[in-house]
Amino acid sequence: MDRTNPAADRPARASFADLYTPKLVTVLREGYGLADLRTDAISGLTVAVVALPLSMAIAIACGLTPDRGLYAAIVGGFLISLLGGSRFQIGGPAGAFIVLVATTVAQHGVDGMLLATFIAGLILVAIGLLRLGTYIRFIPFPVTVGFTAGIAVIIFSSQIKDLFGLTLAEAEPPEFVEKLHVLWQAAGTFNAAALLIAVISIAIIVGLRMVRPKWPGMLVAVTATSLIVALFNLPVETIGTRFGGLPNSLPAPALPDFSLEKIQAVLPSAIAFALLGAIESLLSAVVADGMTGRRHRSNSELVAQGVANIGGAIFGAMPITGTIARTATNIRAGARGPISGMIHSASLLGFMLVAAPLASYIPLAALAGVLAVVAWNMAERHQFVSLLRASPGDALVLLATFLLTVFRDLTEGILVGFSLGAMLFIGRMARSTGVERHSSLAAPDLPDTSNGERRPYDPAEASDPDVEVFRITGAFFFGAASAIGAVLDNAVGQHKALVLDFAAVPFLDSTAAHTIAGTAEKARDKGISLTLTGTSPVVRKALEAHGVQPPLVAYKADIELAVAEIKAAIAGTEKA
């Protein structure tokens, strides 16, 4: 299938193999040698070094033990690379899930989170098999920037406790305002040593990014701060003091506990997991396409994401999605295909099997510093400011999405932002659609390139007072149907014949077709003939489906032919 042609990715025309064949199969078919394996091994190890501290930090921020994040990266990351529709996608836990997972854990416990993850996997598989992946990508840019910036704020706020080493008298609430209130009340428990470790962690990451961008700054920061804490016996919390360390193996697979009542309780969280996972994964795949010139398979990617979440839930993992930062790191490290992602997961598993006891010494303040840098990078500050200046409509969508994400709910922010964006788009489309009388057509009708025999139309030919010609331009849909219908209804009864030209209408919806059907019926009741010209096959099919067909109306190729036949018929009637 031609991936350079946008039409080639339309679900109606694509074969099952085109939509669902994993990219791993494609890469192996193209020829995969030892040189490719060597390159993928290096890139996979590079990504594992980045993913190791990040996976644990994200799990801790969600109110989970750090091993839940590693399970997600190991099991979920492997399955995404094995079955996915992107050559370079790296799967695992993502910062975007922190607020949703934390809320779910607070409301339904870890078992409820696992069940929601399992159900989300089933939903993602269904979305992929129903070929809806292409449409999930149709999210306005201000919405993606708004909720990404909102997530960044939430991630940073979730790390304030460990950044400053605060001790809370009660559980940290997931809601933003309540969280800040509780943290402020705990300001007196500030731990200077924890803040020092966090600052050192951030300084190392930022410094290495400037002077040694290829070095694994996050791993270096976590290792260095762990040594500092151990050598100087600093009074800061570590993974060992809070969680007792990491297990040195994967847990035995087991289905999440479920009942009908529990499924109903966690279903909203599962839907939110699936929606966010689909959006995040496809955005990551699109970024990878832009960096490499490749084309991912949306539906195959969603099926893989679903399978990964099902498999991850069985092994006790938190929700899994494609991760933009780790995918970009994979590409920059020279990855050739999905085997790199599989090696990344195997490397993390090797760490758990061999070096899990060392994780006990990692200070939580250092991991908080890692996530503070992640939040800063996620904020997309330049894009945010640019959209605020772009137009009032874009600014409204951006701010609504951002504020609702921070102060209300991520899913609510996306839905409201998308709805506002859709309404603004509808308004713009409606303003670009219009209807003109022939007398307002100052320029002659240009020849239609799809019909070389069509001659320029002279408006003077239609100047007969008994024949009125209207031309509809633009997308004819529900947003413009009322205004256009009012103009046409007003014209019915003033002439012996009406001609409606659809040559400049790329498509129409059922509301528009119903409007034309109403105009045709009114014209018939008053003994007026109605002729439609320039209808494309798609437009005519939609009209005929709503009863707009002979003898109610006549169809002609162009205005010239229609006007000539109408004038001849009128002349013949007058002679008779």
N, C-alpha and C positions, 0 to 999 in steps of 0.2 A: 504494500500500500504506500502511496506517495505521501510522506509525512510533511512535505513542503507545501502541500495543498490543504488549506483549512477544511475544505469539504471532505477530504479523505478521512477525517476523524469523526464524521457524523455517524452516530450509532446505526441509523437505518441502512447505511451502505457498507459498514464494516463487517467483516466476517468474525466468527467467534474466535478464531486463532489470532486475528489481528488485535482483538480487544483484550484477550486474556492470557496470551502466551507470556510467561515470565521473561524478563530481560536476560536472566541468566541463560536461558535456552538460546536466545538470540545471539548472545556473546559467544557461547560455545560453538554454535553453528558457524559463526564467522571465522573461527579459528583462534584457539587460545593456547599459547605456548608457555614455556618456562620463563621467558622474559616478562610476559604479562603477569604470571604468578608472582614473580619476584617483586615487581612493581606494586601489585596489589597487597602483597604481604607487608611491604614498607608502609603503604598508606593505611592499611588496616591497623597496624600497630600504632601509627601516629594518632589515628582517631580514638583508639582505645585509651591512650594516655590522656586525651582530652575528656573522654566520656567517663573515666573512672571517678574523679572527684565530683564532676557535675552530676552524675547519676545519683550519687549518695546525697549531695546537697539538696537536690530537688525533692528526693524522698523525705528528707528530714523536714524541709519547708512545708511539706504536705501533712505533717503530723504522723509520719510513718517511720519505721526503722529504716536505716540506710540500705539494708539488703534488698528491700522492695524495689528500689531504683536499679540496683544491679541486676536483679532478676529480669526487669523490664528490658534492660539493654542487652542482656545475654539471650534470653528466649525470644523476645519480641524482635530485637534487632536481627537475629539470625533468620527468622521466618520472613521478615520484610525483604531482606536481601535475597533470600532463596526464591520467593514467589512474586516479588514486586514488579511493577511496570516501569521502574526507573533504574538506570544503570548504576547510579551513584547514591541513591537514597540511603541514609543511615537512620535506623529507627531506634527509639528508646524513650525514656521519660523526657518530657518537655516542660519548661518553665510555664508555658501557657496553661498547663493543667493544675497548677498549684492551688489556685483559689477553688476550683471545682472539686478537686480531690479532697482538699482540706475540709470543705463544707460537707461533702458526702461522708467522710470519716467521722466528723463531729456528729452528724445526724444518724448515721446507720452503722457506724463501726467499720472495722477493717473487712469483716465478712460482707457487709453491704457494699463496700467499695469493690470488692472482688466480683460480686454478682453483677454490679452495674457495668464493670469492665467486660465481663463475659457477654452480657446482653448487648453492649455497645459493639462488640465484635460481630455478633450476629447481624446487627443493623447495618454495619459497614459492608459485610458480605452481600447482604440484600441490595444495598445501594449500588454496589459494583455490578452485580448480576443483572439488575434492572437497567443498567447503562445510564445511570444518572450522574456519573462522575464528571462529564463534560459540563453539566449545568451548575454544579456546586462551585465551579470556578467563576461563575458570573456574579461576583460580589464586588460592589463598588470599592474603588481604591481608598476613599476616605474612611470606609468602614474598617478595612484591614489595618490602616494606620491608627485609627482611633482605638480599636480593641487591643492592638499590640502595645500601644503606649499605655493604655489602662492596665494591661497585664504587668508591664514593667513597674508601674507605681505599686501595684499589689505585691509583686515579688520583693521589691525593696522594703516595703513596710513589714513584710513577713520576716525580714532578716534583722530588723532593728534590735530585737531582743538579744540575739546572739552577737551582733556587732558590738553592742555596749555591755554585754554580759549581765543583763538585767535578770533579776529573780522576781517572778510574778507570784502574787498571792492567790491567783485563780488561773484557770485555763485561758490561754490566749484566744479571744473570739475571732472568727474569720471575717466578720464585717469590718470594713475599713474604719469607720468613725469610732466604733466601740473598741477596736484594736488600739487606735491611737490614745484613746482615753485610758485604757488599762496600762499601756506602756508609760504614759505620762505619770500615772500614780506610782509606778515602780521606779521612777527616775532616781530615787535615793539609793537604790541597790547597784548603781553603776559600778562596773569593774574595769579599772584602768588597764589591767593586763590584757583583758579580752579585746578592748579597743585597740591596744597596741598591736596585738597579733593580727587583727582584722586590717589595720592600716598597712602593716608590713606585707600581708597577703596581697592587698590591692596594689601596693607600690611595685611589688615584684611582677605581677601580671602586666600592669601598664608599662613598666620599664622595659621588660623583655619584649613586649610588642613593638616598642619603638627601636630598640637596638638589636634585638635578635628575634625577629618576627616568626622564624621557623621553629623556635624552641617551644616546648610545651609549657607555657607560662603557668597555667593552672596547677599542673602537677608539681612543677618546681616550687610554686608558692606553698602548696600544701605540705610538701616534703620539708622545706626549709622551716616553716613555722612549727611543724611537729617536732623537729630537732631542737628548736629554740625552747619550746615548752618543756621538753624532756630534760634538756641540759640545765636549764635554770629553775626547773620545778615551779613553773608559774601556776598560779591558782585559777586555771580556766577549765571549762568543761571540755571533755573530749568524747569521741564516739564510745570509748570504753566506759567512761564514768556515767554516761547517760543511757547507753543501750547495751553495754556489756560486750561489745565487740561484734564481729561479723561471723556468720557460719562459714565453714570451709567447704560447702557443697550446696548443690541445688536441693530444694525440698522435694519430697515425693509428690508426683502429680496427683491432684484430687480436684473433683468438681466443686465449685462453690456451693455452700449450703443454700438451698432455695425452697421457697413455698410460694403459693399464689399470692399470699398477702405481702410477702417480702418483695416479690417481683413488682407488684404494683407500687410499693413504697419507693423502690430505687429506680423505677422506670424513667422519671424525669431526669435523674442524674445520668442514666445510660444514654438517653437521647442527647443530652448535652455533651457527654464524652464523644459520642459518635459524630455529632455535628462539628465540634471543635477539632477532633482528630482528622476528619475528612478535609476540612479547610486547611489546617496546618500542614498536613501531608502533601496536598496538592500545591499549596504555595511553595513548599520546599522543593517539590519536583519541578515546578515552573522556574524557580531560581536556578536549579541545576541545569535545566535546559538552556537558560540564558547564558550560563557560564561555559557550556560545552557545545552548544549548537545542536544537541540531540533533541529527541522528542519522546516524552514518556507516554505510557498508556494509562490513562486516568482510571479506567474501570478495573484494570488488572491491579493497579496500585491500591485501590480501595479494597478489593477482595483480599489482597495480601495484608493490608492493615487490619482487616477484620479477623483473619486467621491468626495474626500475631496477637491481637488482644484476647482472643479465645484461648490460645496457647499460653499467653502470659498469665491470665487469670487462673488457669489450671495449676501453674507453678507459683502462684502467690504474688504476682507482679502488679504494680500499679499500671494505669493506662499507658498505652504505647502509641506513638505517632512518629511521622517523619520529622526530623529535626534540622532546621535550616543551618545553624552554625556548624554542627558536626558534618552535615552533608557538604557544605562549602569547604571545610577542612579536608575532607576526603578527596575532593576534586583537586584542591591546591597541592595535595600530597602526591598527585599523579595517578590516582586510581584508574584502572582500565575497565572495571566492571563490578558486578555485585559480589564477587568473591572477596573483594576488599571488605565489604560490610560483614561478611560471614567470619572473616579472620578477626575483625574487630570484636565480634561477640565471643569468639573462641579465646581471644587474649584476655578478655575480662573474666571469663570462666577460669582460665589458668591462674589469674590473680587470686580469685576466691579459693581455689584449691591449694595454692602454695603459700600465699602471703596474707591471708585473711587476718591473722593475729596482729600484723603491723598496723592495720586500720584502726585499732583501738587507740593509738596515740594521736590520731588526727584531731586537732582542736576544732570545735564547732565554729569558733570565731573565724577561722581561716576559710571554712566552707561558706560562711556568711559573706565573707569578702568576695569569694568566687561568684556568688549569686548577685552581689551588688554590682559587680562588673557586667554580668550577664544582663541585668536590668538596665544598666546605662546603655549598653549596646542595642538592646531591644527597643529603646524609646523612640528611635527614628525622629530625632528632634528636627532635623532640617526638613524632612517631609511634612512634619506636623505644622511647622511655621509656614511652609509654602502653601499648604492647603488652606490655612487660615486666610491667606492673602489672595487665593485663587478666585473665589466667588462666594457670595453669601450662602448659596445653597450647599456648596462643598464644606464650608465652615460649619454650617448647621449640622450636617450629617456627621462630620468629624467630632464635634464637641458633644453631640448627643450620645454617640457611641462611646466616647472616652469617659464621660461623666457617669453614664449608666453602668459601664463596666466597673469603674472604681467604687461607686457608691451604692449600686444596686446588685447587679448580677451580670456575668459575662454573656450568658445566652440572651438575656433581655437586651443588653447593649447591641449585640449583633442583629437581633430581630428588628429592633426599633431603627437602628441605623440603616439596615437593608430596606426597610419599609419607607423611610424618609427618602433614601436614594432612589428607590423605584418611583415614588410619587413625583420627585423632581424631574426624573427622566421622562415620565409620562407627560408632565407639563411642558417640557421642552419639545417633545415629539409632537404634542398637540399643536403647539404654536408654529411648528414647521409644516403642518398639514393645512391645506386650504382649498377653496373652490373659487374659480374665476369665471365670470361671463366672458363670452367671446369678444365683446367690445373692449375689454380691458387687456386683451392680449396684444400688446404693442408690437411685439416682434412676431414674424411668421413662424409657423411650426417647422422646426428643423427636421431634416430627414432622419428617420429611424435607422440606425446602423444594422439592426437585425432584420430589416426589410428594405432592401435596396430599391424596390420598385415604388416605394412611397414618395410622392412628390410633396414639396412644401405646401402647407395649407395657407390659403389666403383668407383672413377673417372676413373680408368683404363678401366672400361667397356665402357666408352664413348670416348675412345682414337682413335676411327676410324677416319681417316682424312676426310671421307665423311660426318661425323656427328659432328656438333658443338653445344655444350651445354652452355647456358648462364643462370646464376642465377641472378635475380633482388632482391635486398634487400632494405627494408625500405619503407616508404610511397612514392608511385609513383604518383607524381603530377606535375603540370605545372613547378614548380621550377627545377625539375630534368629531365623533359621529353626531352628537347633538347639534353642534354649530353648523355642520354641513347639512344635516337633515333640515334644519330651520330654513336655510337658504333655498334648498330644493323645494320644500313644501310651499314656500312663498311664491315660487315660480309656477307651480302647477295651477292651471286654470287661466293663465295669462297668454298662452300660446297654443297653437294647434299641435305642436310637436316639440319634444325635448330630446336633446342629445347630451349624454354624459360621457366624457372621454376619460378613460382609465389608463392611458398610455404612461402617465407619470406616477402610477400607484404601484409600488413594489409588492404590497400585500395588503389584505384586509382581514379583519377578524369577524366573528359572528355578529357582534353588535353593529358593525358597519354594514354587513350584508343584510341584517334585519332592517336597518334604516333604508337601504335602497329598495328592499322589498315593500316597505310601507309607502315609499314615494311612488313605486310602480303601481301599487293598488289604488292609490289616490288618483293617479293619472288615468288609469283604466276607468275608474268610476266617472270621471269627467270627460271621457271620450278623447283623451289625449294620448298620442303614441309616444312611447319612450324607447329610445335606441341607445345601446351601450357600445362604445367603441374602444379599441386599444386594450382590451382585457387580455392579460396573460393567461395561459392555461390554469395556473394556480388560482388567480383571482376569479376566473370564470367558474371554476369548480366550486369555490366557496360560495359564490352567488347562487349558482344553480342548486346547491344543497339547501338553500333557504327559499327555494321556489322562484327565484328570479330567472325565469327561462321562458322561451316562446310558449304560447302566444302573448304572455304578459308583457314581455319586452322583446326587442329584436337586437341581435348582435351583428356588428359590422366591423370590418378590419380597421377603418380609420374614419375620421370626421368627414373628409371630402366625399367619400362614397356614401356615408350615411346621409349627409345633407342633400346630395344630388338625388338620391332615391326618394327622400321625403318630399322635396320640392316637386319632383315629377309626379308623385302620388297626389299631392295637393292640387297641382295643375290639372291632372286627369279628373279629379273629383269636381273641380269647378267647371270644367268643360261639360261634364255629364249633367 
